[in-house]
Amino acid sequence: MKTAGNHKTRLVTGILALMAVSGFAQNSNQNTKSDDIKPFHVSVSNEALKDLKHRITMTRWPSKETVTDQSQGVKLDQIQGLVKYWATNYDWHKAEAKLNSFPQFTTNIDGLNIHFIHVRSKHKNAMPLIITHGWPGSVFEMIKAIDPLTNPTKYGGKAEDAFDVVIPSMPGYGFSEKPVQTGWGVEKMGKAWDVLMKRLGYHHYVSQGGDWGAVVADAMGRQAPEGLLGIHVNMPATVPSKVADILKSGGTAPENLSAKEKAAFNSLNKLYTKGGGYAGMMVTRPQTLGYGLTDSPVALAAFFLDKFNEWTDSGGNAEKSLTKDEMLDDITLYWLTNTGNSSAQLYWENNNNNFNVVEQRTQEIRVPVAITVFPGEIYQAPKSWAEKAYPTLNYFNEVQKGGHFASWEEPQLFAEELRAAFRPLRK
């Protein structure tokens, strides 16, 4: 795994796998080692925000791209427009208010303080649900879906469809502490989430995720802790081993693929050959990448905007799916918490543990699995692959809008899918 000849295999495997900082205050002791659950409040100092604005205004820009499309990455005029808005019109305090409008907490699990949002439904017998974000996302991805999930009657649902919602920040992301040694991969995270749910008093619950959140949910499905009723993923690990091997070797699509399977193959092949550089860096050199993401807010913004453009259901222009403020809420959170490189380390961590999300691992899942396929996802998982990959699959649906950031782009549709997916598991 350390040789140059294995670089492409590591890159593809990485793609498949998919706070304490100055300026923040919270109502808990970051060094606590107890099982206590402590309230958390976001408050950023003016000095931290002034420093950010100063760094933005001091940006040294690269030359303009030599193409008319985005094949070389984020176009100069787009990132300059976003950054100008960031420096002149964006208000982080509104983002703070969004977060502080929800109950937030921290608790120590295996030596790390984990930040999470916890919203209980007003409806009786609400189903406990833990949702895990991905990269380059955060808890900001999920907050628009909280009300549709906890208050379904307001959005055309029934009281018996209600959820209690728990949204943790992954270790090394947002307001959760950063691991200081190796070992915090998806398996450990899955076990930590079970500890969290039971610490909150939930003896039965369900788990959901997209991107890395889907990988964590799959890990929990394999672990099948007592009380986990089922999982839902919106980026399922369905790629058959033989197809994955062909993608790694750069081969062409097998002739026996159906139309949907061939479309999935072509999407993945495009990602590996033209869109996977981000993962190659994080899988192999997250620390080296981190120096730029930590020192330059514009480098961080461009790195994320590239994926927002590519992974939203927007035709390549993320602003058709997300507002400038929504994207900058997420980017600014990474900047202020200095988590550019600590978040990237998750790619290295899982690859270093030889994590593989093709069908060998999903075959080990022992709880019911639900899948929703969104049209703007990195690839649209075919049902034929999903049925082979997940033996316990009990729900599969293809929807007509939304992308990789499903709960962010289409929060009500996302909530409707979770209601339908988990309805058979309610007790």
N, C-alpha and C positions, 0 to 999 in steps of 0.2 A: 504493500500500500504506500510505500515511501518512494518508489522509483518513478522516474519521469515517464516511463512507458505506460504507467497506470494512470496518468493524469486524466485522460478522457474518461476512463471508467469512474474515477473518483468524482469528476465533474458531473457526470450523468447521475451517479448515485446520489450526489448532493442535491441535484435538481429534483430527483424523484422524492427524496426525503422531505423534500420540503418540510434613603438614597440621599441615599443621603448626599445631597449636593448643596452648595451654597445657594441660598435664595429660597429654599423650600422649608416649610415648617409643618409639623404634624403633632398631634396630641398623644404621642407615644414615644417610648425610649427605643431608638434604633438598635441598641445593644441588648435588649431584653432577650432572654433565652427561655422564657416561660411559655405556657400554652395560652396565655391571655390573648383576648381579642381586643384591640385598642382602636378607638376612633382615629380617623385620619382626615386632615384638612389641608388643601393645597393653598399655599400663599407664596408667591414669588416676589423677591425683592426688586425694587426699582433698579438697583445696581446691576442685577443679572440681565434685566431687559435692556438697559442702556448699553451694556457690553455687547449684547446680541446685535442691536441696531448699529453700533459702531463697526462691528466686524462686517456686517452686510454692506455698509457704505464704503468700506475699504476694499471691496472685492476687486481682484484683478481678473478681467474676463479673458477667456480664450478667443481665438479667431472664429469667425463664422464657419459653420459646416459647409462642405463643398458639394452637398447634394440638396435636392429639393424636398426630400422625404425625411423620415426619422431613422433611416438605416444606420446613421452614424451616432444616434442617440438623441437626447433632448435637444431641440432646436434652440439656438441662441435667443431668438426673439421671444419664445415662450417662457424660458426661464427668467429672462430679464424682466418680463412683464409681471411674473409671479413675485419676483424678489422686490421689484419696485413697490408693489402692493404691500408686501411684508414689512418694508421699512417705513411706509407712510400711512397706511390705512388699517393694517391688521391690529387687533386689540387682544392680546393674550388674556387679559382679565375677563373677557367674555368666555373664553375657553375654561378658565378657572371656575367661573360661575356655573358652567355646564356640569363640570365634575362635582363641584361642591353642592349641587342640587340633589345629588344622590348620596345615600349613606355609604361612607367609605371607611375601611378598616385596614389594619395590618395585624398579622399574627406570625409567630416564628415557627417555621417547620424545617426540621433538619438543619438548623443553624442559620437559616436565611429568613429575614422579615419579608413576608409576602403581602403585597398590597392587593386589595380586592374591593369591588363594589358589591353590595348586597341589598337587593330590593325585594321585600316581601309583598306578595299580592294581598289585596283586601278581601279576596275571595277565599272561602274555606276550601281545604283539601287541595290547595295549589300544589302542582308537581315541582319539586326542587330540580333545578337545572343549572349546571355549571357550563359556561361558554368560554372557550379558549381562543384568543386572537392569534394572529400570525405575524409574519414580517412582510412588508414594513408597516404593519398595523400596530394597534394598541387598543386599550379599552375604549378609545374614541370611536373605533369601528362599530361598537356594539350599542352605544347609548341610545341611538334613535329607535332601536328595537325593544328597549326595556319596557316602555309603556304598552305597546301592542302585546307583549308577552305577559305582563303582570296584570293588565287591565283589558282583557280581550273583548268585553262587552262594549267597550268604546269603539272598537274597530271591527264590528260585525261578527265577533265570535261569541262563544257561550261562556258562562262563568266556570263551568267544569273544565274549560280548556286553559285555565290560568296556570301560570308558573311563578314560583319564587325564583329569582334570578341571581346567580353569583357569577361575577366576571373578574377573575384574577388577572393581574399583570404577570406575565411569565418572568422567571428569574433572569435578571440582566436587562429587563425591559421596564420602561416607565418608572413607577415608584417602588417596584420590588427591588430588593437588594441584588447586587451583582455577585455571582459566584467568584470566589478567590482561588478556587482550584477546580480541576476537572471533575466530571461525574454528573453534572446537572444536565442530562439528556432527557429525552421524552419519557423513558421508562421511570426515572426518578420523579419527573414532574407528574406523571399519572398517579403514582403512589401518593405524592404530596397532595394532589387534588382530592383524593379519597380521604386523607386525613382532614383536610379543610372542611369538606362537606360534613363529616361526622362530628368535627369540632363545633360546627354550627348547629348540630342537633338533628341532622337529616340522616335517617337510617335507610331510606330508599331515595334514589335520585337518578337522573339521566345526564349524559354528557354530550356536548356539541362542539364542533370546531370546523374551521376552514384553514387552508394553508398549514402552518405548523400546528394549529389547533386541531386539525383533522388527524395529524400524526399522533398528537397526544391522545385524542379520543380513541384512535385505533389501539394505542398502547394500553389504555384503560380496558378496552374490550378484551385484549389478550389476558390481562391480569385478572379481569372479572372479579373485582373485590365484592364481598358480600354487600348487597344493597344497590349495586349498579344494575339498573333495570334494562338499559340499552344505550346506544349511541346514535347520533346523527352526524353525518359529515357532508360538506358541500365541496370538498375536493378529494374524492375517494381514490384509494390506491388500487387501481384496477388493472394496471399494465401487466399482461402476461409475461412470464419469464422469457419465453422465446422471442417475443416482440421487443422486450427490453434489451436482450442480447443483440438483436439486429440494430437497434438504435445506437447502442454503444459502439458497434463496429462500423457504423456509417452505411449500413446496407439499405436497400430499397424495400418498400412495403411488400409483404408476402401477397401473392396473387389471390389467396383464398379469403382475404378479409372482406367483410361486408362494407357497404358504403359508409356507415357510421364508424366502423372500426378503422377504415382507411383514412377518414377525416381526422380521427383521433391520432392516428399514426403521423399524419402529415403535420398536425399542430405540434406534436411533441418533437418531431424532427426539426421543425423550424425553431423551436425553443432551444434545442441542443446546439444547433449549428449557428444561429444568429442572435439568440436572446439569452444565452446562459452564462455570459461573462460575469454577471453579478454573483451568481452562485459559485462559479469557479474561484473567484477571489475569496469569498467567505468560507468555502470548504477548505481551501488550502492556505490562505494567508489573511485571516481576519484581523490580526494585530497590525500588519502592514497597512491594510485598508483603513483601519481605525484612525491612523494618524491624520489622514485627510478629513475623515468624517467628524473627527473631534475638533479640529482646528478651524475648519471653514464651514459656516452654516450654509453657504451656497453650494458647496460640494455635497453636503448632506441633502439639501433640497433637490438638487438635480438627480442624485442617485435614486431618491424616492419617486420623483416625478416621472422618471423613465418607466417605472413599474406601474404607477397610477395610470399613465397613458396606455400602457400595453395591456393591463389586466382588468380594466373597467370595461363595461359594456357601452363604449363611447366612440368606437370607430377611431381610436387613437388620440382623442382629445379628452383628457380626464375631466375637464370642466363641464362636459356635457352630462357627467354622472355625479360629480362632487363639486361643491363650491370651493373657491379659493380659501375661504375661512376654514372649511372642513379639512382640506389638505394641510393647511398651515397649522391647524391645531395639532395634528399628528406629528408633523415635522418639528414644530417648536417643542413639543413634549420630549422628543428624542434629544433635541439640542440642550434643553435646560437640565435634563437628567443625565446628560453625557453618556448616553447608551448606544452611540453609533457602533462602537467596536464590541461592547459586551453583548449586544443583540446578535451581531454577526457570528459570535463564537458558537452559537447554537448549531450553525451549519457545520463547523469544524467538529464540534462535540459529537454529533450524531454520525458523521462520516467516519470519525476516528473510532467509533464503536461498531463500524461495519454495518450500520443500520441500512436496511433495504426494505422498501415499502411495496415491492411487488408481491405477487399472490402467495408466496411461501409464508409471509408473516400474517397476512389477513386470514389465511386459513386457520390460524390459531385463535381467532376471536371467538369467544364463547357466549356472547350476549347478542340479543337482536340488534341488527344494523339497519339504519335508514339512510338513504342517499337522495339528495336533490341536486340535479345538474342544471347549472345556470349557463345561458348561452354565451356570456362573455368570459367564461372561465378559461384558464390557460389551455385546457383541452376538455372537450365534452366526453365524459366517460360513457362508453356504450353500455347499454343494459346487459348485453351478452358477456362482456368482460366482467361487469360488476357481479353477475350471478355466479361466475366461476371463482372470482376472487373472494367473495364474502359468502360462505355457506349459510350463514344465519341471516342473510338479507331478508327483510320482511316489508320494506317500503322502498320504492324507486319512483322518482318523478322527474320529468323534464319540464322546466318552466320557460316562459317566453321572454323574460327580461332579467337583467342583473348580471353581474360578473363575479370576479374573484373575491371582491369585497362585498359579499352578498348582503349582509345585515346593514352595511353602511349605505349601499346604493339603493336597496329595495327593502327597507325595514319591515313594512307591513307584509309583503309577500314572504319574506323570510320567516316572520312570526307565524303566518298561515301554514307554511310548510312544517314548522316544528309542531304546531298543534296537530296536524294530520299525521305526522310521522310517529308521534309519541302517544296518540290517543289510545291505541290498543294496549299500551303498557300501564295505563293508569289503574290504580288499585281502588 
